[in-house]
Amino acid sequence: PSGILHIFRLVEEAADNQRVSLRVSLMGPTQVRLPDGSQVDGPLWRRVKVRSLLALLVLRRGHPIDRQTLLSLLWPDLKRSAALRNLNTTVYNLRHSLEPQLAHGADSAYIHYKGGKYWLSDERAIWVDIDAFRWHVSRARESSQTVEAIELYQQALDLRRGRFLADLHIAGLPELPEIAEFNQLYLCALEELGLLHIQLGEDGSATSIFERVLSLDPSRQSAMQQLIHLNRGLDERATPLAYCQQLVNTLQGELDVLLRQESFDAIG
């Protein structure tokens, strides 16, 4: 552990020296903190496309995003000329949100462009909450100590401030593969934490965790099975039966929506 902490300290020091470090939080409403600790805000930042652009660059950091991809993701219904004007304006607004004192025409320390592609500055100098989440989950899975693993899982889960990219989802950010992948990882981490509590005989904590999983994904059968298992020893069978009925209702609702959609498609 001391070696790991030392590595992170070196990265933070390097970032401070370069003055390009950012702390980006996506596990909830999009938030960014600058090297001085201040939180990015202001009228430009409050524009949803500005935050969406940053989120896309962060999610795909290490892989420059070509301009056409950004146009398709952010303005799919506009003509190219109009979408391109919007992109140029949004890039300008993002740069000045992160660097309010940036002179007109000056190079940004954070957002770079060349050959029709955009990317973030040195990704190693950027802290992202989903990276920290994955790191804690990975260490938890490797740990042979149940109590230590629980602590690591909890540290990961405590990073969540709400729905992943909550403010951007409401505003119409498309369902990116990265979002679906992270949501699955989050649910898996919750279930794995619940199983560790079962190992310790902490059925009450495990029940709360699996109920939380179902509140996020009502059709998740693995969580439902664990809840039924946790409650099968009860004298009253009402609780297990209620869980089963909840799953049946959810699946029937999803099937009904699917059948309705197929019918509409057939009519179309």
PASELO-809047 format. One record per residue (C-alpha): z, y, x; residue in one letter. Coordinates in pm, 1 decimal, always signed. Layout:
c3 Z&c2 Y&c1 X&code A
...
//
This chain:
c3 +0.0&c2 +0.0&c1 +0.0&code P
c3 +72.9&c2 +245.0&c1 +279.6&code S
c3 -277.4&c2 +193.4&c1 +417.4&code G
c3 -432.3&c2 +259.3&c1 +77.6&code I
c3 -235.1&c2 +578.7&c1 +32.4&code L
c3 -338.0&c2 +692.0&c1 +377.8&code H
c3 -706.9&c2 +643.8&c1 +292.4&code I
c3 -675.8&c2 +851.2&c1 -24.6&code F
c3 -493.4&c2 +1123.0&c1 +168.0&code R
c3 -777.9&c2 +1145.2&c1 +416.9&code L
c3 -1032.8&c2 +1174.5&c1 +136.3&code V
c3 -835.5&c2 +1452.6&c1 -29.8&code E
c3 -797.1&c2 +1640.5&c1 +297.5&code E
c3 -1169.3&c2 +1609.1&c1 +368.3&code A
c3 -1247.3&c2 +1735.0&c1 +20.2&code A
c3 -1017.8&c2 +2034.6&c1 +62.5&code D
c3 -1182.8&c2 +2119.4&c1 +392.5&code N
c3 -1529.1&c2 +2105.6&c1 +237.3&code Q
c3 -1410.0&c2 +2300.5&c1 -69.1&code R
c3 -1621.6&c2 +2080.9&c1 -294.1&code V
c3 -1354.7&c2 +1855.3&c1 -443.8&code S
c3 -1327.7&c2 +1821.1&c1 -821.1&code L
c3 -1092.4&c2 +1626.1&c1 -1045.8&code R
c3 -1292.7&c2 +1504.8&c1 -1344.3&code V
c3 -1131.0&c2 +1343.0&c1 -1648.6&code S
c3 -1354.6&c2 +1165.4&c1 -1900.0&code L
c3 -1098.4&c2 +939.2&c1 -2070.6&code M
c3 -1058.2&c2 +1181.7&c1 -2357.1&code G
c3 -1200.0&c2 +1533.2&c1 -2396.5&code P
c3 -1394.6&c2 +1628.7&c1 -2083.2&code T
c3 -1177.2&c2 +1815.1&c1 -1833.4&code Q
c3 -1238.0&c2 +1938.0&c1 -1478.9&code V
c3 -994.3&c2 +2083.6&c1 -1227.1&code R
c3 -1106.2&c2 +2281.2&c1 -923.2&code L
c3 -962.5&c2 +2248.2&c1 -569.1&code P
c3 -703.0&c2 +2518.3&c1 -642.1&code D
c3 -572.3&c2 +2318.2&c1 -938.6&code G
c3 -710.7&c2 +2549.4&c1 -1205.9&code S
c3 -881.1&c2 +2394.0&c1 -1506.6&code Q
c3 -1242.8&c2 +2483.1&c1 -1576.0&code V
c3 -1274.6&c2 +2683.0&c1 -1896.6&code D
c3 -1459.8&c2 +2977.2&c1 -2044.7&code G
c3 -1746.4&c2 +3040.3&c1 -2287.2&code P
c3 -2008.3&c2 +2869.8&c1 -2069.3&code L
c3 -1797.7&c2 +2556.3&c1 -2023.1&code W
c3 -1726.0&c2 +2533.0&c1 -2395.2&code R
c3 -2093.7&c2 +2472.0&c1 -2464.7&code R
c3 -2121.9&c2 +2101.7&c1 -2536.7&code V
c3 -2448.6&c2 +2053.4&c1 -2345.6&code K
c3 -2284.6&c2 +2193.3&c1 -2031.9&code V
c3 -2005.3&c2 +1936.2&c1 -2048.9&code R
c3 -2255.0&c2 +1665.7&c1 -2141.1&code S
c3 -2464.0&c2 +1743.3&c1 -1832.9&code L
c3 -2161.7&c2 +1718.6&c1 -1606.0&code L
c3 -2056.4&c2 +1390.0&c1 -1768.2&code A
c3 -2401.4&c2 +1241.8&c1 -1709.2&code L
c3 -2401.6&c2 +1349.0&c1 -1345.5&code L
c3 -2053.4&c2 +1203.5&c1 -1295.7&code V
c3 -2129.4&c2 +874.2&c1 -1470.2&code L
c3 -2442.6&c2 +826.2&c1 -1260.8&code R
c3 -2318.1&c2 +978.0&c1 -937.6&code R
c3 -2473.3&c2 +821.9&c1 -632.9&code G
c3 -2800.6&c2 +798.9&c1 -825.3&code H
c3 -2986.0&c2 +1130.7&c1 -866.1&code P
c3 -3105.9&c2 +1179.4&c1 -1223.6&code I
c3 -3463.6&c2 +1289.5&c1 -1273.0&code D
c3 -3530.5&c2 +1587.8&c1 -1494.0&code R
c3 -3722.6&c2 +1392.1&c1 -1757.8&code Q
c3 -3426.7&c2 +1160.0&c1 -1812.9&code T
c3 -3197.5&c2 +1455.4&c1 -1874.9&code L
c3 -3446.8&c2 +1608.1&c1 -2116.7&code L
c3 -3468.1&c2 +1282.4&c1 -2309.4&code S
c3 -3091.3&c2 +1235.3&c1 -2326.4&code L
c3 -2987.4&c2 +1589.8&c1 -2408.0&code L
c3 -3278.9&c2 +1725.7&c1 -2612.8&code W
c3 -3469.4&c2 +1423.3&c1 -2746.1&code P
c3 -3612.4&c2 +1611.4&c1 -3045.4&code D
c3 -3744.9&c2 +1919.4&c1 -2866.7&code L
c3 -4083.5&c2 +1977.4&c1 -2715.0&code K
c3 -4084.6&c2 +1950.5&c1 -2337.3&code R
c3 -4125.4&c2 +2324.3&c1 -2278.4&code S
c3 -3829.5&c2 +2412.7&c1 -2501.3&code A
c3 -3616.3&c2 +2128.3&c1 -2362.2&code A
c3 -3694.6&c2 +2236.3&c1 -2007.5&code L
c3 -3580.8&c2 +2592.7&c1 -2079.7&code R
c3 -3259.4&c2 +2453.4&c1 -2224.3&code N
c3 -3203.8&c2 +2235.6&c1 -1918.9&code L
c3 -3251.9&c2 +2524.9&c1 -1677.0&code N
c3 -3008.0&c2 +2735.7&c1 -1877.1&code T
c3 -2756.7&c2 +2450.8&c1 -1898.2&code T
c3 -2770.3&c2 +2386.8&c1 -1523.4&code V
c3 -2712.2&c2 +2757.5&c1 -1460.9&code Y
c3 -2418.1&c2 +2759.5&c1 -1703.0&code N
c3 -2264.2&c2 +2449.5&c1 -1546.1&code L
c3 -2292.0&c2 +2588.6&c1 -1194.6&code R
c3 -2127.4&c2 +2913.5&c1 -1299.9&code H
c3 -1858.0&c2 +2731.5&c1 -1494.1&code S
c3 -1759.4&c2 +2547.3&c1 -1177.7&code L
c3 -1821.3&c2 +2849.2&c1 -952.6&code E
c3 -1768.2&c2 +3173.4&c1 -1147.6&code P
c3 -1830.5&c2 +3382.6&c1 -834.8&code Q
c3 -2158.8&c2 +3212.5&c1 -745.7&code L
c3 -2417.4&c2 +3477.7&c1 -664.5&code A
c3 -2747.2&c2 +3472.6&c1 -850.3&code H
c3 -2994.6&c2 +3249.1&c1 -667.3&code G
c3 -2729.4&c2 +3108.1&c1 -431.2&code A
c3 -2697.0&c2 +2733.7&c1 -370.9&code D
c3 -2423.7&c2 +2560.3&c1 -565.7&code S
c3 -2153.7&c2 +2366.3&c1 -382.4&code A
c3 -2148.2&c2 +2110.1&c1 -661.9&code Y
c3 -2481.8&c2 +2071.7&c1 -844.4&code I
c3 -2792.0&c2 +2006.1&c1 -632.2&code H
c3 -3159.0&c2 +1981.1&c1 -718.3&code Y
c3 -3461.1&c2 +1862.4&c1 -521.8&code K
c3 -3785.2&c2 +1687.5&c1 -603.2&code G
c3 -3727.7&c2 +1694.6&c1 -977.7&code G
c3 -3382.8&c2 +1532.3&c1 -954.7&code K
c3 -3025.8&c2 +1653.4&c1 -996.2&code Y
c3 -2710.8&c2 +1515.0&c1 -838.3&code W
c3 -2352.1&c2 +1603.5&c1 -754.4&code L
c3 -2230.4&c2 +1702.8&c1 -411.3&code S
c3 -2055.4&c2 +1447.1&c1 -191.6&code D
c3 -1922.6&c2 +1196.8&c1 -446.8&code E
c3 -1645.6&c2 +1089.4&c1 -210.0&code R
c3 -1486.3&c2 +1431.6&c1 -257.9&code A
c3 -1473.4&c2 +1394.1&c1 -637.2&code I
c3 -1179.2&c2 +1225.6&c1 -811.2&code W
c3 -1274.3&c2 +1069.0&c1 -1145.4&code V
c3 -1021.1&c2 +916.2&c1 -1384.1&code D
c3 -1241.2&c2 +616.2&c1 -1468.0&code I
c3 -1256.3&c2 +530.0&c1 -1096.1&code D
c3 -876.6&c2 +544.9&c1 -1080.2&code A
c3 -862.5&c2 +329.5&c1 -1394.6&code F
c3 -1087.4&c2 +64.3&c1 -1243.1&code R
c3 -888.8&c2 +69.8&c1 -918.4&code W
c3 -557.6&c2 +6.6&c1 -1093.7&code H
c3 -704.9&c2 -269.0&c1 -1312.1&code V
c3 -859.3&c2 -437.6&c1 -1009.4&code S
c3 -526.1&c2 -431.7&c1 -823.2&code R
c3 -346.5&c2 -563.1&c1 -1132.1&code A
c3 -585.1&c2 -857.1&c1 -1158.7&code R
c3 -530.5&c2 -939.6&c1 -792.0&code E
c3 -151.6&c2 -921.3&c1 -810.2&code S
c3 +44.8&c2 -1245.3&c1 -817.0&code S
c3 +356.5&c2 -1067.0&c1 -945.9&code Q
c3 +368.9&c2 -1030.4&c1 -1323.3&code T
c3 +596.5&c2 -724.1&c1 -1325.0&code V
c3 +384.6&c2 -549.0&c1 -1061.8&code E
c3 +65.8&c2 -630.2&c1 -1251.9&code A
c3 +212.5&c2 -487.8&c1 -1572.5&code I
c3 +300.3&c2 -165.0&c1 -1394.5&code E
c3 -51.2&c2 -135.3&c1 -1253.4&code L
c3 -211.3&c2 -200.7&c1 -1591.3&code Y
c3 +16.8&c2 +58.7&c1 -1750.2&code Q
c3 -73.0&c2 +316.8&c1 -1485.8&code Q
c3 -438.9&c2 +257.3&c1 -1562.9&code A
c3 -392.9&c2 +279.2&c1 -1939.8&code L
c3 -180.6&c2 +594.5&c1 -1912.3&code D
c3 -488.6&c2 +778.8&c1 -1784.7&code L
c3 -635.3&c2 +767.2&c1 -2134.8&code R
c3 -598.0&c2 +1094.0&c1 -2327.2&code R
c3 -810.1&c2 +987.9&c1 -2622.0&code G
c3 -1148.6&c2 +837.2&c1 -2696.0&code R
c3 -1376.3&c2 +815.7&c1 -2391.0&code F
c3 -1580.2&c2 +1139.2&c1 -2382.9&code L
c3 -1430.0&c2 +1226.1&c1 -2720.2&code A
c3 -1566.6&c2 +1579.8&c1 -2738.8&code D
c3 -1917.1&c2 +1472.7&c1 -2640.2&code L
c3 -1938.5&c2 +1172.6&c1 -2871.1&code H
c3 -1865.2&c2 +1391.3&c1 -3172.1&code I
c3 -2131.3&c2 +1635.0&c1 -3055.1&code A
c3 -2396.9&c2 +1364.0&c1 -3040.0&code G
c3 -2407.7&c2 +1239.5&c1 -2679.7&code L
c3 -2610.6&c2 +916.5&c1 -2695.1&code P
c3 -2437.7&c2 +579.7&c1 -2659.3&code E
c3 -2494.1&c2 +531.0&c1 -2288.1&code L
c3 -2453.7&c2 +185.1&c1 -2129.3&code P
c3 -2177.1&c2 +329.6&c1 -1910.4&code E
c3 -1975.4&c2 +421.9&c1 -2219.3&code I
c3 -2002.3&c2 +74.9&c1 -2374.4&code A
c3 -1917.1&c2 -87.0&c1 -2041.6&code E
c3 -1605.9&c2 +123.6&c1 -1995.4&code F
c3 -1487.8&c2 +69.5&c1 -2352.3&code N
c3 -1509.1&c2 -306.4&c1 -2298.7&code Q
c3 -1316.5&c2 -280.3&c1 -1971.9&code L
c3 -1046.3&c2 -77.7&c1 -2146.1&code Y
c3 -1006.6&c2 -335.1&c1 -2425.1&code L
c3 -999.2&c2 -621.0&c1 -2172.0&code C
c3 -728.6&c2 -441.0&c1 -1972.8&code A
c3 -520.6&c2 -399.7&c1 -2288.4&code L
c3 -553.1&c2 -768.4&c1 -2374.7&code E
c3 -469.5&c2 -875.6&c1 -2020.5&code E
c3 -156.5&c2 -658.8&c1 -2033.1&code L
c3 -61.8&c2 -817.7&c1 -2364.1&code G
c3 -93.5&c2 -1166.7&c1 -2215.6&code L
c3 +137.0&c2 -1069.1&c1 -1927.2&code L
c3 +401.7&c2 -955.6&c1 -2175.3&code H
c3 +370.4&c2 -1293.7&c1 -2348.7&code I
c3 +434.6&c2 -1462.8&c1 -2013.8&code Q
c3 +761.2&c2 -1268.8&c1 -1988.7&code L
c3 +856.7&c2 -1361.1&c1 -2344.5&code G
c3 +818.4&c2 -1000.8&c1 -2459.4&code E
c3 +645.2&c2 -1083.8&c1 -2785.6&code D
c3 +724.9&c2 -749.2&c1 -2946.3&code G
c3 +548.2&c2 -554.8&c1 -2669.9&code S
c3 +256.4&c2 -798.9&c1 -2677.4&code A
c3 +221.8&c2 -761.3&c1 -3054.3&code T
c3 +209.0&c2 -382.7&c1 -3026.4&code S
c3 -61.3&c2 -405.4&c1 -2759.4&code I
c3 -284.6&c2 -644.9&c1 -2953.1&code F
c3 -243.8&c2 -432.5&c1 -3266.4&code E
c3 -357.0&c2 -137.1&c1 -3056.8&code R
c3 -664.1&c2 -336.0&c1 -2951.4&code V
c3 -748.7&c2 -401.4&c1 -3316.2&code L
c3 -702.6&c2 -33.8&c1 -3401.9&code S
c3 -979.5&c2 +38.5&c1 -3149.4&code L
c3 -1197.2&c2 -263.0&c1 -3234.4&code D
c3 -1103.6&c2 -421.3&c1 -3569.6&code P
c3 -1349.2&c2 -709.8&c1 -3520.4&code S
c3 -1213.6&c2 -824.7&c1 -3183.5&code R
c3 -1137.0&c2 -1188.4&c1 -3255.8&code Q
c3 -953.5&c2 -1258.5&c1 -2928.3&code S
c3 -688.4&c2 -998.8&c1 -3014.8&code A
c3 -663.3&c2 -1128.8&c1 -3370.3&code M
c3 -606.9&c2 -1484.2&c1 -3241.8&code Q
c3 -324.6&c2 -1364.7&c1 -3017.1&code Q
c3 -156.4&c2 -1185.3&c1 -3306.3&code L
c3 -179.4&c2 -1494.5&c1 -3524.2&code I
c3 -33.9&c2 -1701.9&c1 -3239.4&code H
c3 +252.0&c2 -1453.8&c1 -3189.0&code L
c3 +341.0&c2 -1464.5&c1 -3558.6&code N
c3 +284.4&c2 -1830.5&c1 -3639.1&code R
c3 +652.2&c2 -1916.8&c1 -3590.8&code G
c3 +764.3&c2 -1676.0&c1 -3858.9&code L
c3 +908.2&c2 -1815.6&c1 -4181.2&code D
c3 +694.3&c2 -1572.6&c1 -4373.5&code E
c3 +324.2&c2 -1645.5&c1 -4344.1&code R
c3 +230.1&c2 -1308.7&c1 -4488.3&code A
c3 +176.1&c2 -1143.5&c1 -4149.3&code T
c3 -63.1&c2 -1404.4&c1 -4000.6&code P
c3 -250.9&c2 -1421.8&c1 -4329.1&code L
c3 -275.2&c2 -1043.2&c1 -4336.3&code A
c3 -429.8&c2 -1046.9&c1 -3988.3&code Y
c3 -679.8&c2 -1309.9&c1 -4098.2&code C
c3 -770.1&c2 -1113.5&c1 -4410.0&code Q
c3 -812.4&c2 -799.1&c1 -4201.6&code Q
c3 -1059.4&c2 -978.1&c1 -3974.7&code L
c3 -1248.4&c2 -1122.5&c1 -4272.2&code V
c3 -1274.0&c2 -780.2&c1 -4435.6&code N
c3 -1397.4&c2 -622.0&c1 -4112.6&code T
c3 -1660.4&c2 -887.5&c1 -4051.9&code L
c3 -1775.7&c2 -873.0&c1 -4414.6&code Q
c3 -1808.9&c2 -495.5&c1 -4386.1&code G
c3 -2011.8&c2 -523.4&c1 -4065.6&code E
c3 -2231.7&c2 -794.1&c1 -4215.4&code L
c3 -2289.5&c2 -585.6&c1 -4528.5&code D
c3 -2394.1&c2 -286.6&c1 -4317.1&code V
c3 -2625.6&c2 -509.1&c1 -4113.3&code L
c3 -2785.3&c2 -659.0&c1 -4424.0&code L
c3 -2829.1&c2 -316.2&c1 -4579.0&code R
c3 -2994.4&c2 -189.6&c1 -4261.6&code Q
c3 -3227.0&c2 -490.5&c1 -4251.0&code E
c3 -3319.3&c2 -423.6&c1 -4613.2&code S
c3 -3398.0&c2 -59.9&c1 -4540.2&code F
c3 -3606.5&c2 -165.1&c1 -4240.2&code D
c3 -3797.7&c2 -412.5&c1 -4456.7&code A
c3 -3863.3&c2 -147.3&c1 -4718.0&code I
c3 -3976.1&c2 +95.7&c1 -4447.4&code G
//
